Amino acid sequence: MKAAVETRPMTMVQALTDGMRVMLQEREDVILMGEDIGKNGGVFRVTDGLQDEFGETRVMDTPLSEAGFVGAAIGMAASGFRPVVEIQFMGFIYPAYEQIMTHASRMRARTMGHFTVPMVIRAPYGAGVRAPEIHCDSTETLFTHMAGIKVVCPSSPYDAKGLMIAAIEDPDPVLFMEPMRCYRSSKEDVPDDKYTIEIGKGKKLKEGEDVTLIAWGAMVDVAMRAANEIEKQGISCDVLDLRTLYPVDKDLIIESVQKTGRTVVVHEAHPTGGLAGDVLSVINDYAFLYQRAPVKRVTGFDTPVPYFGYEDFYLPTPERVMQAIKEVFYF
C-alpha cells in the first residue's frame, strides 16, 4: 500500500525555500548566489536559513553587480554547476541583460551542444506592494522573445515549489519570475517530498463554457475573482493559468478557446509588446474560425509603473476584467 504524501501549509516564500532546500540536499552541484541572500536570507527572506544549513560555499552573498554575478554563474553552469541566482527585483535585471542575451541563451547553439547553461535566475516582479520606482516592473517579454531561455511564473505555493525543482533540473537557463504580491498572500498544502511540475504546461483552474480567461502570476487571483463574480450574472469562464510563459502551452489555450469562442487575456505588463500579443497570435493561428468576438486584453498601461498612491489605477482589477468579459460575451 502506497504511503500517504506528507504535506503542510506553506506560503509561496516557504515553498520556494523548500524547493531550493530539496535540491541543495540532493545535488552538490547546486549553489545559490545573490545580493544579501546568505546571512540576511534575501530581501524577501526566500533563502532564509539556507546559508546556516549548507554553508557559505553553497549559499553565497555576492557584490552589488548583477552583470558580474550573473556572468560568473553562466561560467559556473557551463563548467558543471547548477547555480540559482537571485535578482533582488526584476527591475534590477537590466545590467545583466547582456550576459543573459548574449551568452546564457546562446551557449548551447554557439557550441553546437557541447556546452549548456543549466542555471536559474530568480526575479521577484510586479506592482501592488508599494515598492519604489523600478522595483515593480513586469518585463517578461524581454525574455520570452529571447530564444534559448525558458520563462516560468507560478501563481501558487504548490506550483512554486514544483516549478523551482523542475527549473533547477532543466538543462537550459530558466528565468523564474516570482510575483511579489503572492509571496505571503495565501497558504496551500505543499508536499514535503520532491516533486516537479513540467515546464511548458499550464493548468485550468475553473471550468466554464462562455469565455476563456488567461492569466499568470498575481493576475491569476484577479481573473479568478472576476470569473466567480461574473458567474452570478450567468456567464461561466474557463480560467487558465499559463504557469510557463515560454514555451507557452498552446494546446491548453487552443482547446479552451475552441470551446468558448471568446477570450480575455489579463496581465499587468504594458499592452505594447505584452505577452497577450503572443497569446493572441496562437489563437489566430489555431482557433481563428472559432472566434465569436475579438480577443480583449486587460493590462497595465504604456507608462512606467507609477508611485505608491497610483498603483491601484495602473493594475488590472476584477472590475476591469468583468467589463472585458461582458464586452466579448455580448459582442
Secondary structure in CASP SS format (residue, H / E / C, confidence):
PFRMAT SS
TARGET T0000
AUTHOR 0000-0000-0000
METHOD secondary structure of the structure
MODEL  1
M C 1.00
K C 1.00
A C 1.00
A C 1.00
V C 1.00
E C 1.00
T E 1.00
R E 1.00
P E 1.00
M E 1.00
T C 1.00
M H 1.00
V H 1.00
Q H 1.00
A H 1.00
L H 1.00
T H 1.00
D H 1.00
G H 1.00
M H 1.00
R H 1.00
V H 1.00
M H 1.00
L H 1.00
Q H 1.00
E H 1.00
R C 1.00
E C 1.00
D C 1.00
V E 1.00
I E 1.00
L E 1.00
M E 1.00
G E 1.00
E C 1.00
D C 1.00
I C 1.00
G C 1.00
K C 1.00
N C 1.00
G C 1.00
G C 1.00
V C 1.00
F C 1.00
R C 1.00
V C 1.00
T C 1.00
D C 1.00
G C 1.00
L H 1.00
Q H 1.00
D H 1.00
E H 1.00
F H 1.00
G C 1.00
E C 1.00
T C 1.00
R C 1.00
V E 1.00
M E 1.00
D E 1.00
T C 1.00
P C 1.00
L C 1.00
S C 1.00
E H 1.00
A H 1.00
G H 1.00
F H 1.00
V H 1.00
G H 1.00
A H 1.00
A H 1.00
I H 1.00
G H 1.00
M H 1.00
A H 1.00
A H 1.00
S C 1.00
G C 1.00
F C 1.00
R E 1.00
P E 1.00
V E 1.00
V E 1.00
E E 1.00
I C 1.00
Q C 1.00
F C 1.00
M H 1.00
G H 1.00
F H 1.00
I C 1.00
Y H 1.00
P H 1.00
A H 1.00
Y H 1.00
E H 1.00
Q H 1.00
I H 1.00
M H 1.00
T H 1.00
H H 1.00
A H 1.00
S C 1.00
R C 1.00
M H 1.00
R H 1.00
A H 1.00
R H 1.00
T C 1.00
M C 1.00
G C 1.00
H C 1.00
F C 1.00
T C 1.00
V C 1.00
P C 1.00
M C 1.00
V E 1.00
I E 1.00
R E 1.00
A E 1.00
P E 1.00
Y E 1.00
G C 1.00
A C 1.00
G C 1.00
V C 1.00
R C 1.00
A C 1.00
P C 1.00
E C 1.00
I C 1.00
H C 1.00
C C 1.00
D C 1.00
S C 1.00
T C 1.00
E C 1.00
T H 1.00
L H 1.00
F H 1.00
T H 1.00
H C 1.00
M C 1.00
A C 1.00
G C 1.00
I C 1.00
K E 1.00
V E 1.00
V E 1.00
C C 1.00
P C 1.00
S C 1.00
S C 1.00
P H 1.00
Y H 1.00
D H 1.00
A H 1.00
K H 1.00
G H 1.00
L H 1.00
M H 1.00
I H 1.00
A H 1.00
A H 1.00
I H 1.00
E H 1.00
D C 1.00
P C 1.00
D C 1.00
P C 1.00
V E 1.00
L E 1.00
F E 1.00
M E 1.00
E E 1.00
P E 1.00
M H 1.00
R H 1.00
C H 1.00
Y C 1.00
R C 1.00
S C 1.00
S C 1.00
K C 1.00
E E 1.00
D E 1.00
V E 1.00
P E 1.00
D C 1.00
D C 1.00
K C 1.00
Y C 1.00
T C 1.00
I C 1.00
E C 1.00
I C 1.00
G C 1.00
K C 1.00
G C 1.00
K E 1.00
K E 1.00
L E 1.00
K E 1.00
E C 1.00
G C 1.00
E C 1.00
D C 1.00
V E 1.00
T E 1.00
L E 1.00
I E 1.00
A E 1.00
W C 1.00
G C 1.00
A C 1.00
M H 1.00
V H 1.00
D H 1.00
V H 1.00
A H 1.00
M H 1.00
R H 1.00
A H 1.00
A H 1.00
N H 1.00
E H 1.00
I H 1.00
E H 1.00
K C 1.00
Q C 1.00
G C 1.00
I C 1.00
S C 1.00
C E 1.00
D E 1.00
V E 1.00
L E 1.00
D E 1.00
L C 1.00
R C 1.00
T E 1.00
L E 1.00
Y E 1.00
P C 1.00
V C 1.00
D C 1.00
K H 1.00
D H 1.00
L H 1.00
I H 1.00
I H 1.00
E H 1.00
S H 1.00
V H 1.00
Q H 1.00
K H 1.00
T H 1.00
G C 1.00
R C 1.00
T E 1.00
V E 1.00
V E 1.00
V E 1.00
H C 1.00
E C 1.00
A C 1.00
H C 1.00
P C 1.00
T C 1.00
G C 1.00
G C 1.00
L C 1.00
A H 1.00
G H 1.00
D H 1.00
V H 1.00
L H 1.00
S H 1.00
V H 1.00
I H 1.00
N H 1.00
D H 1.00
Y H 1.00
A H 1.00
F H 1.00
L H 1.00
Y H 1.00
Q C 1.00
R C 1.00
A C 1.00
P C 1.00
V C 1.00
K E 1.00
R E 1.00
V E 1.00
T C 1.00
G C 1.00
F C 1.00
D C 1.00
T C 1.00
P C 1.00
V C 1.00
P C 1.00
Y C 1.00
F H 1.00
G H 1.00
Y H 1.00
E H 1.00
D H 1.00
F H 1.00
Y H 1.00
L C 1.00
P C 1.00
T C 1.00
P H 1.00
E H 1.00
R H 1.00
V H 1.00
M H 1.00
Q H 1.00
A H 1.00
I H 1.00
K H 1.00
E H 1.00
V H 1.00
F H 1.00
Y C 1.00
F C 1.00
END
